[in-house]
């Protein structure tokens, strides 16, 4: 009950309510894009498994290319304006898809370009958002704040797949993108209405871009506890980036599962995210931060074993149940790790540390997307899902064999 009361108090903060509202609709839009872009490629352009993997890689590649530079940039400017610009840019890019389809000009090259642009804007937006939150609420409320916002992701994952599947079924995949456009524009409006003043960016004539980037990287790699979380996350993200696009290919192309049924299966991920967001504060308090992180990461990886078992009919229920548990445990992991990092990072380094951690954790994902598509084309989709599931299952060992395994509370500051 205490966590519920704490979250209720948090929602009396006007600007946090606006951020929560913006994130809710924006996340729904992002989930529509996540499922909608591959379905556009598969249904409108008859894309191959390799092309779907390459499309997914285009969405994650910008992180590797611009992530570190974006972090240094975010620490130099006002974060709120960056968030607004990124939302508007993503909406504009998505509008080109139904327009091109209507004119019979849609191509894989355009989808690759849209995915790259949306990915780049998403990188900047997420770094700015994570850097802005510790200035919006007190740092001792970060677990509650991040848990509430992660619940938003669960809501989006619950509602968006079913909604996307219905829109694709009735109006075709390209027009499903309109829902994401509305979401991004709503997010921009909510962020625009926030009033909380940001900490002023002190001018520094001696600034050096690469020195600033190195400072953010050193903050993370110089601490054993932070290194363990980065290694675990990077391992999970690698195998997830291999399996996620190929699961869509397996269901939509190999098993001919209708888009509406796929939406219901993936909605289980969202329900798990909602439950995870609601339980995270209590689970972390009961287990301790260190144990909550390694247990949740282990459970997340184990659930990946359900993906290569997918079959039409009753087996889809097993897949949905596994996605539910995976999402619940992944939310606990994400909130715990993110709150720890935000709490120990000085304000002047928030953007760079967020970017450095993100690049180190997720920079491998474009390679995973491409490998997943290439291996699926050569070996078969289901075989690739077995490889990814095996790797994901053992990802938790990075944390299990670190000092974090026995820690009830993580360090208040890095060493």
ABEGO torsion letter per residue (X at the ends): XAAAAAAAAAAABAAAAAAAAAAAAAAAAAAAAAAAAAAAAAAAAGBBAAAAAAAAAAAAAAAAAAAAAAAAAAAABBAAAAAAAAAAAAAAAAAAAAAAAAAGABBAAAAAAAAAAAAAAAAAAAAAAAAAAAAABBAAAAAAAAAAAAAAAAAAAAAAAAAAAAAAAAAEAAAAAAAAAAAAAAAAAAAAABABBBBBBBBBAABBAAAAAAAAAAAAAABAAAAAAAAAAAAAAAAAAAAAAAAAAAAAAAAGBBAAAAAAAAAAAAAAAAAAAAAAAAAAAAAEAAAAAAAAAAAAAAAAAAAAABBBEAAAAAAAAAAAAAAAAAAAAAAAAAAAAAAABBAAAAAAAAAAAAAAAAAAAAAAAAAAAAAAAAAEAAAAAAAAAAAAAAAAAAAAABAAAABABBBABBX
